[in-house]
Amino acid sequence: MIVPRVERHIVNMNQQLIDLSYVSKNLYNCATFIMRQNFRKNHKIINYSLMDKIIKRDYTEVYKGLPAQSS
């Protein structure tokens, strides 16, 4: 018999964590948008290094929202 194993982590939310989560979500959505648009146009998937360059070049406000270690 297989028993599912679940771990639960309880995190105390503070304003800094909420802000970082919001900015991280925006960066993820931006990357997803770029990936989807490029796939529709060129039928190719962008690799990580090219995605990083595109976001740094064209979406600086999204990229600069996170601390240097996180982006």
C-alpha positions as CSV (number, residue, x, y, z in Angstrom):
1,M,0.0,0.0,0.0
2,I,1.4,3.4,-1.0
3,V,1.0,6.1,1.5
4,P,1.1,9.7,0.2
5,R,3.6,11.9,2.1
6,V,2.8,15.5,2.5
7,E,4.9,18.3,4.1
8,R,3.3,21.4,5.3
9,H,5.3,24.6,5.8
10,I,3.7,27.5,7.7
11,V,5.2,30.9,6.8
12,N,4.5,34.1,8.7
13,M,3.6,36.6,6.0
14,N,5.1,40.0,6.2
15,Q,5.0,42.9,3.8
16,Q,8.5,42.3,2.4
17,L,7.6,38.7,1.5
18,I,4.3,39.8,-0.1
19,D,6.1,42.4,-2.2
20,L,8.7,40.0,-3.4
21,S,6.1,37.4,-4.3
22,Y,4.2,40.0,-6.3
23,V,7.3,41.1,-8.2
24,S,8.3,37.5,-8.8
25,K,4.9,36.7,-10.2
26,N,5.3,39.7,-12.6
27,L,8.6,38.4,-13.8
28,Y,7.3,34.9,-14.4
29,N,4.3,36.3,-16.3
30,C,6.5,38.4,-18.4
31,A,8.7,35.4,-19.3
32,T,5.6,33.3,-20.1
33,F,4.3,36.1,-22.3
34,I,7.6,36.4,-24.3
35,M,7.8,32.6,-24.6
36,R,4.2,32.3,-25.9
37,Q,4.6,35.2,-28.4
38,N,7.8,33.8,-29.8
39,F,6.4,30.3,-30.1
40,R,3.4,31.6,-32.0
41,K,5.6,33.8,-34.3
42,N,8.6,31.5,-34.9
43,H,7.5,28.1,-33.7
44,K,10.6,27.9,-31.5
45,I,11.2,27.8,-27.8
46,I,13.5,30.4,-26.3
47,N,16.3,29.1,-24.1
48,Y,17.1,30.5,-20.6
49,S,20.0,32.7,-21.6
50,L,18.2,34.3,-24.5
51,M,15.1,34.9,-22.2
52,D,17.4,36.6,-19.6
53,K,18.8,38.9,-22.3
54,I,15.4,39.8,-23.7
55,I,14.0,40.6,-20.2
56,K,17.1,42.7,-19.2
57,R,16.9,44.6,-22.5
58,D,13.2,45.2,-23.0
59,Y,11.6,44.8,-19.6
60,T,14.0,46.5,-17.2
61,E,11.3,47.7,-14.8
62,V,10.2,44.1,-14.3
63,Y,13.7,42.8,-14.0
64,K,14.9,45.5,-11.6
65,G,12.0,44.9,-9.2
66,L,13.6,41.9,-7.6
67,P,16.9,42.0,-5.6
68,A,20.0,41.0,-7.6
69,Q,20.3,37.5,-6.1
70,S,16.7,36.7,-7.0
71,S,16.5,37.8,-10.6
